[in-house]
């Protein structure tokens, strides 16, 4: 037997443990020692270069804010706000917590403190959204305003009757002076300066005689009141009927817009609810993955303590644990944001945080083929009907504007009465006096009047103003037709995207289920082989990552099936046009809706 002497240094053992030095180098005969030493020095220089590169890379990283972790199995403490936003639901939502705050109020600091998490189903979420949505409430107001405008336009077929009245007081002081005597008018002795005899038989002036320069000054005041009724009726007005038709078309446009907003809101709430379900499940998956990381790390530490695995395995497991911790923390933040998004869509009070109570259930396959879905979506589609109503309103407005150049014939009639009282006082006579016979200290006057007739107007020239406005409305009508074509194409694109993605999601879900089953068995085998030393930690890590990816893919496929179903449902879902009609949330397309000749009609 040949004895082989081996000289092993501590550095060579370190290189061997790190896997950088082959065992054959340490077990070579003594005659090969110079070559061994040269190989060792080369490996040591490579090690030194690698160590220098790692140190340079480490200097590029920011300084650690906390000291190194002492307990390898400890997990970092989560932020308090993140924990609070992700706490479990403490019960179903109560009716008092589902009432929206006044629209013009801002939340107080106390209201911003969350009272707790309330669970609710998708149907409850839709019912709350239909009742609380600010945009939907605003559209209800638009429908009511359009209805009021139509009622106002209908009033043009009726006459207008108005009452008028006025009253007041007027005061003045006037002076009347005679510039010529009135005894030459031939009115007899009553107007003569010597026409009468007094009791002594001497001649005297008549009572109505006014000498030259005779004057009187008096203060007068008059109280008066007048009132009556006036009627106007357009016998001939070519703009009246187009105006009413335009108002009716505007009402239809607002009602169809309301129905389309109901569809869109249901889709938004459904997507937010499904996304929140997905975030909830992702938190559970990543939390279970992190717990699994801790178990595998404990196993790796035990194997390292027994000398069965190198330190590299422990370092890899620590890195994987840190990465999975970051993934879990981000998933918690994503769930908190998803909860707030759903709360905003439902317009819940600031203190209420919603949480889904429905389990994740896969929607069935879409019951229609692509062609039938497209034809059903085009029939009675409120989005398309709103554009048609807008086009009709523009056409009627154009006719009403052009009618401004046509003649108008109107009937008018009025009747009323008046009454006044006049007082004279504070007389001042001069030059022999004047006008005494006409001075009435207090007099009253009353009377009545009426009138009736026809008014004919015809605008002959306005420099093209009316014609220009009519042309502008006609151009907008033509643009609405192009908008209809663009919306029709958008509907087809949306349906085809949702239809194909729905089919693909169902197929991917089937594959994902098989993938999860295989990945789960593979992970079990890999972990058992790792514990018994038959497999490497690298293979275990890859198998674990494949399992988590398979779980996430199955979850994504499930949620995508539901979301694509909701998108298809949005295009065909019947919704009431009447803003006062009750709304029943519908999560699936039913058979009566399939057989309806015009989906979407109230």
C-alpha positions as CSV (number, residue, x, y, z in Angstrom):
1,X,0.0,0.0,0.0
2,X,1.2,3.5,-0.8
3,X,0.8,6.1,1.8
4,X,-0.2,9.5,0.5
5,X,0.6,12.5,2.6
6,X,-1.7,15.5,2.2
7,X,-0.9,19.0,3.4
8,X,-4.2,20.8,4.1
9,X,-4.2,24.5,5.1
10,X,-7.0,26.4,6.7
11,X,-7.4,28.5,3.6
12,X,-7.6,25.4,1.4
13,X,-10.3,24.0,3.7
14,X,-12.2,27.2,3.3
15,X,-12.0,27.1,-0.4
16,X,-13.0,23.4,-0.4
17,X,-16.1,24.3,1.8
18,X,-17.0,27.1,-0.6
19,X,-16.8,24.7,-3.5
20,X,-13.9,26.6,-5.2
21,X,-11.3,23.9,-4.7
22,X,-11.7,20.4,-5.9
23,X,-11.1,17.5,-3.5
24,X,-8.6,16.0,-5.9
25,X,-6.2,18.9,-5.2
26,X,-6.1,18.1,-1.5
27,X,-5.7,14.4,-2.1
28,X,-2.8,14.6,-4.7
29,X,0.6,12.9,-3.9
30,X,3.5,14.9,-2.5
31,X,5.2,15.0,-5.9
32,X,2.5,17.2,-7.1
33,X,2.7,19.7,-4.3
34,X,4.3,22.5,-6.3
35,X,1.5,22.3,-8.8
36,X,-1.0,22.2,-6.0
37,X,0.5,25.3,-4.4
38,X,0.3,27.1,-7.7
39,X,-3.3,26.1,-8.2
40,X,-4.2,27.2,-4.7
41,X,-2.6,30.6,-5.2
42,X,-4.5,31.1,-8.4
43,X,-7.7,30.2,-6.6
44,X,-6.9,32.5,-3.7
45,X,-6.3,35.4,-6.1
46,X,-9.7,34.7,-7.7
47,X,-11.3,34.6,-4.3
48,X,-9.6,37.9,-3.4
49,X,-10.9,39.5,-6.6
50,X,-14.4,38.2,-5.9
51,X,-14.3,39.4,-2.4
52,X,-13.1,42.9,-3.6
53,X,-16.0,43.0,-6.1
54,X,-18.5,42.1,-3.5
55,X,-17.2,44.7,-1.1
56,X,-17.4,47.4,-3.8
57,X,-20.9,46.3,-4.6
58,X,-21.9,46.4,-0.9
59,X,-20.6,50.0,-0.7
60,X,-23.1,51.0,-3.4
61,X,-26.0,50.0,-1.2
62,X,-27.5,52.4,1.2
63,X,-26.5,52.2,4.9
64,X,-28.7,49.9,6.9
65,X,-31.0,51.9,9.2
66,X,-31.1,49.1,11.7
67,X,-28.5,46.7,13.2
68,X,-28.1,43.3,11.6
69,X,-30.8,40.7,12.5
70,X,-29.8,38.6,15.4
71,X,-32.6,36.0,15.3
72,X,-32.7,34.5,11.9
73,X,-36.3,33.2,12.4
74,X,-37.7,36.6,13.4
75,X,-39.9,38.5,11.1
76,X,-40.0,42.4,10.9
77,X,-42.7,44.2,12.7
78,X,-45.3,45.6,10.3
79,X,-46.4,49.2,10.4
80,X,-49.2,49.9,12.7
81,X,-51.3,51.7,10.1
82,X,-50.9,48.8,7.7
83,X,-52.0,46.3,10.3
84,X,-55.0,48.6,11.2
85,X,-56.0,48.8,7.5
86,X,-55.8,45.0,7.1
87,X,-57.6,43.9,10.2
88,X,-60.3,41.3,9.9
89,X,-64.0,42.1,9.5
90,X,-65.8,42.5,12.8
91,X,-69.2,41.7,11.4
92,X,-71.6,42.4,8.4
93,X,-72.2,46.0,7.4
94,X,-75.0,47.7,9.2
95,X,-77.6,49.9,7.4
96,X,-76.6,52.9,9.3
97,X,-73.0,52.5,8.0
98,X,-74.2,52.3,4.4
99,X,-75.7,55.8,4.3
100,X,-73.6,58.3,2.4
101,X,-72.4,61.5,4.0
102,X,-74.0,64.8,2.9
103,X,-72.4,65.8,-0.5
104,X,-71.0,69.1,0.7
105,X,-69.5,67.9,4.0
106,X,-65.8,67.2,4.6
107,X,-64.9,64.5,7.1
108,X,-63.6,65.5,10.5
109,X,-60.5,64.0,12.2
110,X,-62.8,61.8,14.4
111,X,-64.7,60.5,11.3
112,X,-61.4,59.6,9.6
113,X,-60.6,57.2,12.4
114,X,-61.8,53.8,11.1
115,X,-64.4,52.2,13.4
116,X,-63.7,48.8,12.0
117,X,-63.9,46.6,8.9
118,X,-67.4,45.6,7.8
119,X,-68.0,42.6,5.5
120,X,-70.6,42.7,2.7
121,X,-71.5,40.6,-0.3
122,X,-71.3,41.7,-3.9
123,X,-75.1,42.2,-4.2
124,X,-75.0,44.4,-1.1
125,X,-72.1,46.4,-2.6
126,X,-74.1,46.9,-5.8
127,X,-77.2,48.0,-3.9
128,X,-75.2,50.4,-1.9
129,X,-73.5,51.8,-4.9
130,X,-76.8,52.3,-6.8
131,X,-78.1,54.3,-3.8
132,X,-75.0,56.3,-2.9
133,X,-73.0,56.9,-6.1
134,X,-72.5,60.7,-6.5
135,X,-72.2,60.4,-10.3
136,X,-75.4,58.4,-10.4
137,X,-77.2,60.9,-8.2
138,X,-76.0,63.7,-10.4
139,X,-77.3,61.9,-13.5
140,X,-80.7,61.4,-11.8
141,X,-80.7,65.2,-11.4
142,X,-79.9,65.6,-15.1
143,X,-82.9,63.3,-15.9
144,X,-85.2,65.4,-13.7
145,X,-83.9,68.6,-15.3
146,X,-84.5,67.3,-18.8
147,X,-88.1,66.3,-17.8
148,X,-88.7,69.8,-16.4
149,X,-87.4,71.3,-19.7
150,X,-89.8,69.1,-21.7
151,X,-92.7,70.2,-19.5
152,X,-91.7,73.8,-20.0
153,X,-91.5,73.4,-23.7
154,X,-95.0,71.7,-23.7
155,X,-96.3,74.9,-22.2
156,X,-95.7,76.8,-25.4
157,X,-98.9,75.2,-26.8
158,X,-101.0,77.0,-24.2
159,X,-101.7,80.7,-23.9
160,X,-100.0,82.8,-21.3
161,X,-102.2,84.8,-18.9
162,X,-100.7,87.5,-16.7
163,X,-102.0,90.0,-14.2
164,X,-100.7,93.5,-14.0
165,X,-101.3,96.2,-11.4
166,X,-99.6,99.5,-10.4
167,X,-100.4,102.2,-8.0
168,X,-98.8,105.3,-6.4
169,X,-99.1,108.9,-5.4
170,X,-98.1,112.0,-7.3
171,X,-97.9,115.5,-5.9
172,X,-97.3,118.9,-7.6
173,X,-97.8,122.6,-7.2
174,X,-98.8,124.7,-10.2
175,X,-99.7,128.3,-11.0
176,X,-102.2,129.5,-13.6
177,X,-102.1,133.2,-14.8
178,X,-104.6,134.9,-17.3
179,X,-102.7,137.0,-19.8
180,X,-105.9,138.4,-21.3
181,X,-109.3,139.1,-19.7
182,X,-112.2,136.8,-20.7
183,X,-114.9,139.5,-21.0
184,X,-114.8,139.6,-24.8
185,X,-115.8,136.0,-25.4
186,X,-119.5,136.8,-25.7
187,X,-120.5,134.4,-22.9
188,X,-122.8,137.0,-21.3
189,X,-122.8,139.0,-18.1
190,X,-121.4,136.2,-16.1
191,X,-118.1,136.8,-17.8
192,X,-118.3,140.6,-17.9
193,X,-116.4,142.9,-15.5
194,X,-119.6,144.9,-14.9
195,X,-122.2,142.3,-15.9
196,X,-124.0,142.0,-12.6
197,X,-125.4,144.4,-9.9
198,X,-124.8,144.0,-6.2
199,X,-127.4,144.5,-3.5
200,X,-126.8,148.2,-3.6
201,X,-127.5,148.4,-7.3
202,X,-123.9,149.1,-8.2
203,X,-122.4,147.1,-11.2
204,X,-120.0,144.3,-10.2
205,X,-118.0,141.6,-12.1
206,X,-119.6,138.3,-13.0
207,X,-118.5,135.2,-11.2
208,X,-116.5,133.8,-14.1
209,X,-114.8,137.1,-15.1
210,X,-110.9,136.9,-15.0
211,X,-109.1,140.1,-15.4
212,X,-105.8,140.5,-17.1
213,X,-103.0,139.2,-14.8
214,X,-105.3,137.3,-12.6
215,X,-103.7,134.1,-11.3
216,X,-104.1,131.2,-8.9
217,X,-101.5,128.8,-7.4
218,X,-102.5,125.4,-5.9
219,X,-100.9,122.3,-4.6
220,X,-102.4,119.1,-6.1
221,X,-102.0,115.4,-5.0
222,X,-103.2,112.3,-6.7
223,X,-103.6,108.7,-5.5
224,X,-104.1,106.1,-8.3
225,X,-104.3,102.4,-8.8
226,X,-104.7,100.3,-12.0
227,X,-104.9,96.6,-12.6
228,X,-106.0,94.0,-15.1
229,X,-105.4,90.8,-17.0
230,X,-103.4,90.2,-20.2
231,X,-103.6,87.2,-22.5
232,X,-101.0,86.2,-25.2
233,X,-101.3,83.2,-27.5
234,X,-99.1,82.2,-30.4
235,X,-101.5,81.2,-33.2
236,X,-98.7,80.5,-35.7
237,X,-95.2,79.6,-34.4
238,X,-93.1,77.2,-36.6
239,X,-90.4,76.8,-33.9
240,X,-92.8,75.5,-31.2
241,X,-93.1,71.9,-32.3
242,X,-89.4,71.3,-33.1
243,X,-88.5,72.8,-29.7
244,X,-90.8,70.3,-27.9
245,X,-89.4,67.4,-29.9
246,X,-85.9,68.5,-29.1
247,X,-86.7,68.6,-25.4
248,X,-88.3,65.2,-25.6
249,X,-85.2,63.8,-27.4
250,X,-82.9,65.4,-24.7
251,X,-84.9,63.7,-22.0
252,X,-84.5,60.3,-23.8
253,X,-80.8,61.0,-24.1
254,X,-80.4,61.7,-20.4
255,X,-82.5,58.6,-19.5
256,X,-80.3,56.4,-21.7
257,X,-77.2,57.9,-20.2
258,X,-78.5,57.1,-16.8
259,X,-79.1,53.4,-17.9
260,X,-75.6,53.2,-19.3
261,X,-74.1,54.7,-16.1
262,X,-75.9,51.9,-14.2
263,X,-74.2,49.4,-16.4
264,X,-70.8,51.0,-16.0
265,X,-71.2,51.4,-12.2
266,X,-72.1,47.7,-11.8
267,X,-69.0,46.8,-13.8
268,X,-66.8,49.1,-11.7
269,X,-68.1,47.7,-8.4
270,X,-67.9,44.1,-9.6
271,X,-64.3,44.6,-10.8
272,X,-63.3,46.3,-7.5
273,X,-65.0,43.5,-5.5
274,X,-63.3,40.8,-7.5
275,X,-59.9,42.5,-7.2
276,X,-60.4,42.8,-3.4
277,X,-61.2,39.1,-3.2
278,X,-58.0,38.5,-5.2
279,X,-56.0,40.7,-2.8
280,X,-57.4,38.9,0.2
281,X,-56.4,35.6,-1.2
282,X,-53.0,36.8,-2.2
283,X,-52.4,37.9,1.4
284,X,-53.3,34.4,2.5
285,X,-51.0,32.8,-0.1
286,X,-48.0,34.9,0.7
287,X,-48.6,34.6,4.4
288,X,-48.6,30.8,4.1
289,X,-45.5,31.0,1.9
290,X,-43.7,33.1,4.5
291,X,-44.6,30.6,7.3
292,X,-43.3,27.8,5.0
293,X,-40.1,29.8,4.5
294,X,-39.6,29.9,8.3
295,X,-40.1,26.1,8.5
296,X,-37.6,25.4,5.7
297,X,-35.1,27.9,7.2
298,X,-35.4,26.1,10.5
299,X,-34.8,22.8,8.7
300,X,-31.8,24.3,6.9
301,X,-30.3,25.6,10.2
302,X,-30.7,22.1,11.7
303,X,-29.0,20.5,8.7
304,X,-26.2,23.1,8.8
305,X,-25.7,22.4,12.5
306,X,-25.3,18.7,11.7
307,X,-22.8,19.5,8.9
308,X,-25.0,18.2,6.2
309,X,-25.5,21.4,4.1
310,X,-23.1,24.3,3.5
311,X,-23.6,27.8,4.9
312,X,-24.7,28.8,1.3
313,X,-28.0,27.1,1.9
314,X,-28.7,29.1,5.0
315,X,-27.8,32.4,3.2
316,X,-30.1,31.5,0.3
317,X,-33.0,30.7,2.6
318,X,-32.5,34.0,4.4
319,X,-32.6,35.9,1.1
320,X,-35.7,34.0,0.0
321,X,-37.3,34.7,3.4
322,X,-36.6,38.5,3.1
323,X,-37.9,38.6,-0.5
324,X,-41.1,36.8,0.6
325,X,-41.5,39.2,3.5
326,X,-41.4,42.1,1.1
327,X,-44.0,40.4,-1.1
328,X,-46.3,39.9,1.8
329,X,-46.0,43.5,3.0
330,X,-46.8,44.8,-0.5
331,X,-49.8,42.5,-0.7
332,X,-51.1,43.9,2.6
333,X,-50.7,47.5,1.2
334,X,-52.5,46.4,-2.1
335,X,-55.4,45.0,0.0
336,X,-55.7,48.2,2.0
337,X,-55.8,50.2,-1.3
338,X,-58.3,47.8,-2.8
339,X,-60.6,48.2,0.3
340,X,-60.4,52.0,0.0
341,X,-61.2,51.8,-3.8
342,X,-64.3,49.8,-3.1
343,X,-65.3,52.2,-0.3
344,X,-65.0,55.2,-2.7
345,X,-67.1,53.5,-5.3
346,X,-69.8,52.7,-2.7
347,X,-69.5,56.3,-1.3
348,X,-69.3,54.9,2.3
349,X,-68.7,57.0,5.3
350,X,-65.0,57.8,6.0
351,X,-65.0,55.6,9.1
352,X,-66.2,52.4,7.3
353,X,-63.8,49.9,5.6
354,X,-65.4,47.3,3.4
355,X,-64.3,43.6,3.2
356,X,-65.7,40.9,0.9
357,X,-67.9,38.2,2.6
358,X,-68.5,36.2,-0.6
359,X,-66.1,33.3,-1.3
360,X,-64.4,33.3,-4.6
361,X,-66.8,31.3,-6.9
362,X,-66.1,30.9,-10.6
363,X,-68.8,32.3,-12.9
364,X,-70.2,29.8,-15.4
365,X,-69.3,29.9,-19.1
366,X,-70.9,32.8,-21.0
367,X,-74.2,31.4,-22.3
368,X,-74.0,33.1,-25.8
369,X,-71.7,32.7,-28.7
370,X,-69.8,35.7,-30.0
371,X,-72.2,36.6,-32.8
372,X,-75.3,36.3,-30.6
373,X,-73.6,38.5,-28.0
374,X,-72.8,41.2,-30.5
375,X,-76.4,41.2,-31.9
376,X,-77.9,41.3,-28.4
377,X,-75.6,44.1,-27.4
378,X,-76.6,46.3,-30.3
379,X,-80.3,45.9,-29.6
380,X,-81.6,48.6,-27.3
381,X,-78.1,49.5,-26.2
382,X,-78.5,52.6,-24.0
383,X,-75.1,54.0,-25.0
384,X,-76.1,53.9,-28.7
385,X,-79.6,55.1,-27.9
386,X,-78.3,58.1,-26.1
387,X,-76.3,59.1,-29.2
388,X,-79.4,58.7,-31.4
389,X,-81.4,60.8,-29.0
390,X,-78.7,63.4,-29.1
391,X,-78.7,63.4,-32.8
392,X,-82.5,63.8,-32.9
393,X,-82.3,66.7,-30.4
394,X,-79.8,68.5,-32.6
395,X,-81.9,68.0,-35.7
396,X,-85.0,69.4,-34.0
397,X,-83.0,72.3,-32.5
398,X,-81.7,73.1,-36.0
399,X,-85.3,73.2,-37.3
400,X,-86.5,75.3,-34.4
401,X,-83.6,77.8,-35.0
402,X,-84.3,78.0,-38.7
403,X,-88.0,78.7,-37.9
404,X,-86.9,82.0,-36.5
405,X,-86.9,83.3,-40.1
406,X,-90.5,82.3,-40.6
407,X,-93.5,84.6,-39.8
408,X,-95.2,84.5,-36.4
409,X,-98.8,85.3,-35.6
410,X,-100.0,85.9,-32.0
411,X,-103.2,86.9,-30.4
412,X,-103.3,89.4,-27.5
413,X,-106.1,90.6,-25.3
414,X,-106.2,92.7,-22.1
415,X,-108.8,94.2,-19.8
416,X,-108.5,96.2,-16.6
417,X,-109.8,99.1,-14.5
418,X,-108.4,102.2,-12.8
419,X,-109.3,104.5,-10.0
420,X,-107.8,107.8,-8.8
421,X,-108.4,110.5,-6.2
422,X,-107.2,114.1,-6.7
423,X,-107.0,116.8,-4.0
424,X,-106.3,120.5,-4.5
425,X,-105.3,122.8,-1.6
426,X,-103.1,125.6,-0.4
427,X,-104.5,128.1,-2.9
428,X,-102.9,131.5,-3.5
429,X,-104.7,134.2,-5.6
430,X,-103.2,137.2,-7.2
431,X,-104.2,139.9,-9.7
432,X,-107.9,139.5,-9.1
433,X,-107.9,135.7,-9.0
434,X,-108.4,133.1,-11.6
435,X,-110.2,129.9,-12.5
436,X,-112.2,129.5,-9.4
437,X,-114.9,127.5,-11.1
438,X,-112.5,124.7,-12.0
439,X,-111.0,124.4,-8.6
440,X,-112.3,121.2,-7.0
441,X,-110.7,120.5,-3.5
442,X,-111.3,116.7,-3.7
443,X,-112.3,114.7,-6.7
444,X,-112.3,111.0,-7.7
445,X,-112.1,109.3,-11.1
446,X,-112.7,105.6,-12.0
447,X,-112.9,103.8,-15.3
448,X,-112.1,100.6,-17.2
449,X,-110.7,99.6,-20.6
450,X,-110.0,96.5,-22.7
451,X,-108.2,95.7,-25.9
452,X,-107.7,92.8,-28.3
453,X,-105.8,92.2,-31.5
454,X,-103.3,90.2,-33.5
455,X,-99.5,90.6,-33.7
456,X,-97.7,89.6,-36.9
457,X,-93.9,89.5,-37.0
458,X,-91.5,88.3,-39.7
459,X,-87.8,88.6,-39.4
460,X,-86.6,89.7,-42.9
461,X,-82.9,90.3,-42.3
462,X,-80.5,89.4,-39.5
463,X,-77.2,89.2,-41.4
464,X,-77.2,85.4,-41.5
465,X,-77.2,85.0,-37.7
466,X,-80.1,82.5,-37.6
467,X,-79.0,80.6,-40.7
468,X,-75.5,80.2,-39.3
469,X,-76.8,78.8,-36.0
470,X,-78.9,76.3,-37.9
471,X,-75.9,75.2,-40.0
472,X,-73.8,74.8,-36.8
473,X,-76.5,72.5,-35.3
474,X,-76.7,70.5,-38.5
475,X,-72.9,70.0,-38.4
476,X,-73.1,68.8,-34.9
477,X,-75.9,66.4,-35.9
478,X,-73.5,64.9,-38.6
479,X,-70.8,64.6,-36.0
480,X,-73.1,62.7,-33.8
481,X,-73.6,60.1,-36.5
482,X,-69.8,59.6,-36.6
483,X,-69.8,59.3,-32.9
484,X,-72.4,56.6,-33.2
485,X,-70.2,54.6,-35.6
486,X,-67.2,54.9,-33.3
487,X,-69.2,53.8,-30.3
488,X,-70.6,50.9,-32.2
489,X,-67.1,49.8,-33.1
490,X,-66.0,50.2,-29.4
491,X,-68.8,48.0,-28.2
492,X,-67.8,45.3,-30.6
493,X,-64.1,45.6,-29.5
494,X,-65.0,45.4,-25.9
495,X,-67.3,42.4,-26.4
496,X,-64.7,40.5,-28.4
497,X,-61.9,41.3,-25.9
498,X,-64.1,40.2,-23.0
499,X,-65.3,37.1,-24.9
500,X,-61.9,35.8,-26.0
501,X,-60.4,36.6,-22.6
502,X,-63.3,34.8,-20.9
503,X,-62.7,31.7,-23.0
504,X,-59.0,31.9,-22.4
505,X,-59.4,32.4,-18.6
506,X,-61.6,29.3,-18.4
507,X,-59.0,27.3,-20.3
508,X,-56.1,28.7,-18.2
509,X,-58.1,27.9,-15.0
510,X,-58.2,24.3,-16.0
511,X,-54.5,24.3,-16.7
512,X,-53.8,26.2,-13.5
513,X,-55.7,23.6,-11.4
514,X,-53.6,20.8,-12.9
515,X,-50.5,22.9,-12.4
516,X,-51.3,23.6,-8.7
517,X,-51.9,19.9,-8.1
518,X,-48.6,18.9,-9.7
519,X,-46.6,21.7,-8.1
520,X,-48.0,20.8,-4.6
521,X,-46.9,17.2,-5.0
522,X,-43.5,18.2,-6.4
523,X,-42.9,20.5,-3.4
524,X,-43.8,17.8,-1.0
525,X,-41.4,15.4,-2.6
526,X,-38.7,18.0,-2.9
527,X,-38.9,18.9,0.7
528,X,-38.8,15.3,1.9
529,X,-35.8,14.7,-0.4
530,X,-34.1,17.8,1.0
531,X,-34.6,16.7,4.6
532,X,-33.2,13.3,3.8
533,X,-30.2,14.7,1.9
534,X,-31.4,13.4,-1.5
535,X,-32.0,16.8,-3.1
536,X,-30.4,20.3,-3.1
537,X,-31.8,23.4,-1.5
538,X,-31.7,25.1,-4.9
539,X,-34.1,22.6,-6.3
540,X,-36.3,23.0,-3.3
541,X,-36.4,26.8,-3.7
542,X,-37.3,26.5,-7.4
543,X,-40.1,24.0,-6.6
544,X,-41.4,26.2,-3.8
545,X,-41.4,29.2,-6.2
546,X,-43.2,27.2,-8.9
547,X,-45.9,26.2,-6.3
548,X,-46.5,29.8,-5.3
549,X,-46.6,30.9,-9.0
550,X,-49.1,28.1,-9.7
551,X,-51.4,29.2,-6.8
552,X,-51.2,32.9,-8.0
553,X,-51.9,31.8,-11.6
554,X,-54.9,29.8,-10.6
555,X,-56.2,32.8,-8.5
556,X,-55.6,35.2,-11.4
557,X,-57.4,32.9,-13.8
558,X,-60.4,32.6,-11.5
559,X,-60.7,36.3,-11.0
560,X,-60.2,36.9,-14.7
561,X,-63.1,34.5,-15.5
562,X,-65.4,36.6,-13.2
563,X,-64.1,40.0,-14.4
564,X,-64.5,39.1,-18.1
565,X,-68.0,37.7,-17.4
566,X,-68.9,41.0,-15.7
567,X,-67.6,42.9,-18.7
568,X,-69.8,40.9,-21.1
569,X,-72.7,41.3,-18.7
570,X,-72.2,45.1,-18.7
571,X,-72.9,45.2,-22.5
572,X,-76.1,43.2,-22.3
573,X,-77.5,43.9,-18.8
574,X,-81.0,45.4,-18.9
575,X,-81.2,48.6,-16.8
576,X,-84.2,50.9,-16.2
577,X,-84.4,54.2,-18.0
578,X,-86.6,55.7,-15.3
579,X,-84.4,57.2,-12.6
580,X,-87.1,56.6,-10.0
581,X,-87.5,52.9,-10.8
582,X,-86.0,50.4,-8.3
583,X,-82.8,48.7,-9.4
584,X,-82.1,45.0,-8.8
585,X,-78.5,44.0,-9.0
586,X,-78.0,41.1,-11.5
587,X,-74.8,39.1,-11.6
588,X,-75.7,36.6,-14.3
589,X,-77.5,36.7,-17.6
590,X,-80.8,34.9,-17.2
591,X,-82.9,33.0,-19.7
592,X,-85.7,35.7,-19.9
593,X,-83.1,38.2,-20.7
594,X,-81.7,36.0,-23.5
595,X,-85.1,35.6,-25.1
596,X,-85.9,39.4,-24.8
597,X,-86.2,41.0,-28.2
598,X,-84.7,44.3,-27.0
599,X,-82.4,44.0,-24.0
600,X,-82.0,47.1,-22.0
601,X,-85.5,48.3,-22.3
602,X,-87.2,49.1,-18.9
